[in-house]
Amino acid sequence: MTIDFSNLNTSASAGVSTSGNSASAGAGNKSKPSFQSLLAELTDYVNGTPGERMEKMILARLGVTEAQLKNMPPEEREKIMEKVREMLKKEMEAQRQIQQKASGVQTSTPV
């Protein structure tokens, strides 16, 4: 499983709050997220279910953060979520095929 962190800067600065010092953490340099905001985002990602993680990765591939998604008009949000569902189905099918091939190789190997 690969993790796409290409949109990490965008999503981390888009409103991830940390406990305590979020106002002072990124106040000086708005182009770079603070360590605390990155840590909070990573923790949120790790604590999520596999489905939530896949959804976040797909949103990142589409270049959309969760905060941006929440602020979109309903029609636009539904279009994005339809793309997410489509990509999620493709990813799940690819994983299923990989598992089938792996199990087929294991059962046909002489012992």
C-alpha positions in Angstrom: 0.0 0.0 0.0 1.4 3.4 -0.9 0.5 6.6 0.7 0.2 9.8 -1.3 1.4 12.7 0.7 1.5 15.1 -2.3 -1.3 17.2 -0.9 -0.2 17.2 2.7 0.8 20.9 2.7 -2.6 21.9 1.3 -4.7 19.8 3.6 -2.6 20.5 6.8 -2.8 24.2 6.4 -6.5 24.1 5.5 -7.8 23.9 9.0 -6.3 21.1 11.0 -6.4 22.3 14.5 -4.2 21.0 17.3 -4.7 21.0 21.0 -3.4 24.1 22.5 -1.1 26.1 20.3 -2.5 26.0 16.8 -2.7 29.8 16.5 0.9 30.4 17.3 2.3 27.3 15.6 1.7 28.4 12.0 1.3 32.2 12.5 4.8 33.1 11.3 5.0 31.1 8.1 1.7 30.3 6.4 3.3 28.5 3.4 4.6 25.6 5.6 2.4 23.7 8.0 3.6 23.4 11.6 4.9 20.1 13.0 1.8 19.9 15.3 -0.6 20.3 12.4 1.2 17.6 10.4 1.3 15.3 13.4 -2.4 15.8 14.0 -3.2 15.0 10.4 -1.0 11.9 10.5 -2.6 10.8 13.7 -6.1 11.3 12.3 -5.1 9.3 9.2 -3.6 6.4 11.2 -6.6 6.2 13.6 -9.0 6.0 10.7 -10.5 2.8 9.3 -9.1 1.3 6.1 -12.0 2.7 4.2 -11.5 6.2 5.6 -7.8 6.1 4.8 -8.6 5.0 1.2 -11.1 7.8 0.9 -8.5 10.4 2.1 -5.9 9.1 -0.3 -8.4 9.3 -3.2 -9.4 12.9 -2.2 -5.6 13.7 -2.1 -5.2 12.3 -5.7 -8.1 14.5 -6.8 -6.4 17.5 -5.1 -9.3 18.1 -2.6 -9.0 18.4 1.1 -11.7 17.4 3.6 -12.2 21.1 4.5 -12.6 22.1 0.9 -15.1 19.3 0.4 -17.2 20.4 3.3 -17.2 24.0 2.0 -18.3 23.0 -1.5 -21.9 23.5 -2.8 -23.9 20.2 -2.6 -23.8 19.6 -6.4 -20.1 20.0 -6.6 -19.5 17.9 -3.5 -21.7 15.1 -4.9 -19.6 15.1 -8.1 -16.4 14.7 -6.1 -17.9 12.0 -4.0 -19.1 10.1 -7.1 -15.5 10.2 -8.4 -14.3 9.0 -5.0 -16.8 6.1 -5.0 -15.8 5.2 -8.6 -12.1 5.2 -7.7 -12.7 3.3 -4.5 -14.5 0.5 -6.5 -11.6 0.3 -8.9 -9.1 0.1 -6.1 -11.1 -2.6 -4.3 -11.4 -4.6 -7.5 -7.6 -4.3 -8.1 -7.0 -5.5 -4.6 -9.4 -8.4 -5.0 -7.6 -9.5 -8.2 -4.2 -9.3 -6.5 -5.5 -11.5 -3.7 -7.0 -14.0 -6.2 -3.8 -14.2 -8.1 -1.8 -14.7 -4.9 -4.1 -17.4 -3.6 -4.0 -19.1 -7.0 -0.3 -19.2 -7.0 -0.1 -20.6 -3.5 -2.6 -23.4 -4.2 -0.9 -24.5 -7.5 2.6 -24.7 -6.1 3.8 -28.3 -5.4 4.5 -29.0 -1.8 
